[in-house]
Amino acid sequence: MTPETDALIKFRLEQADHTLHGAVLMLDAEERFGVTRQIYFAMFYCALALLASKQLHSSKHAGVISLIHKEFVHTGLFPPEVAGLLNRAFEERQKYDYRPVEPPSMERLRELIEDARSFLTATKLFLAKQ
């Protein structure tokens, strides 16, 4: 990888760490609105880091998710169950950001935070092997 690609990957992982930390702080303060957005974006930044490792990019969220499945899951590089966490986070974010519903329960948000931690860990482990 080029130094520019390495720097981009490092930046995206820092964004993911920072955003996930923000989600945890929001949850600790019992601020349930917006936590799903933070969780999703932490995972989205991980996905961007993965794509950067193959010099790929998409300007749309659905495109990023699609490329993760095409380039990483279908090729056997990334476990489908881990990639599925990104899909679920995207759906949760859509549900709670754009539909007039109650915020998710604290229990559900804790589960989503664990999903994001798992996705971040899997991303870092994958990228460390590259």
Number of C-alpha atoms within 10 A of each C-alpha: 11 8 8 10 15 14 13 16 23 14 14 21 23 16 19 27 19 14 21 23 16 16 27 19 13 16 19 12 9 12 14 18 15 16 28 27 18 24 29 29 22 30 30 25 21 27 27 24 28 26 20 19 17 12 11 14 15 13 7 9 13 12 12 19 20 15 20 22 20 12 16 18 18 13 10 11 12 18 14 14 11 17 20 16 19 24 19 14 24 21 14 19 20 14 15 19 16 9 9 8 9 9 17 17 11 14 9 12 20 17 12 20 24 14 21 28 18 15 23 23 13 17 20 17 11 13 13 8 6 7
